[in-house]
Amino acid sequence: MDVSSPDTWRWIFLVVAVAFTVGEIAVAGSFFLLPFAVGALAAAVAAFLGLPVALDWLVFVVVSASSSAILWPLRRRLDSRTPRHAIGANRWVGREAHVLRDIPGVPGETGLVRLDREEWRAESMIGVPIPSGSTVLVSRVDGTRLVVLPLEEPSSLPPPDIAEPAPKEDRPWP
């Protein structure tokens, strides 16, 4: 294999373009290796057109730099967005809901909230009852119920019920 031969470099640039493309697909991260893959592909095309090896390298450098200048700012914009769950129950975390039925302040007891078009059972995270008509923030999803925080000041909410919850044996649920 003669590395000074333009015939050799056309295949080297083509293999490098494929390797960078596969690396871009395999590596977590956006547009890190893609500019180099584009540059290597352009250099391979230049080599197949019969340009000298020095010009092939110049094409590789210029096209890679140009691709980087275009793709890396796009990568920053895409990566800076806050991650949101598009599917599954975790997409509700951080969203506001409207209380339809009072949420008791007793752990394990639930009220009802509306989140977009769906109705969910909801439990108070801080143990303070939340009256219907209030707005709450979903802090997490626990199975089939939401755990919520009131968005109003706790002083504007009614005082918590001081009665002790029924012993576990007397409760109808486990």
Secondary structure, DSSP 4 states (H G I P E B T S, - for coil): --TT-HHHHHHHHHHHHHHHHHHHHHSSSSSSSHHHHHHHHHHHHHHHTT--HHHHHHHHHHHHHHHHHHHHHHHHHHHHSPP---SSGGGGTT-EEEEEE-B-SSTT--EEEEETTEEEEEEESSS--B-TT-EEEEEEEETTEEEEEESS-GGGSPPPP-SPPPPGGGSS--
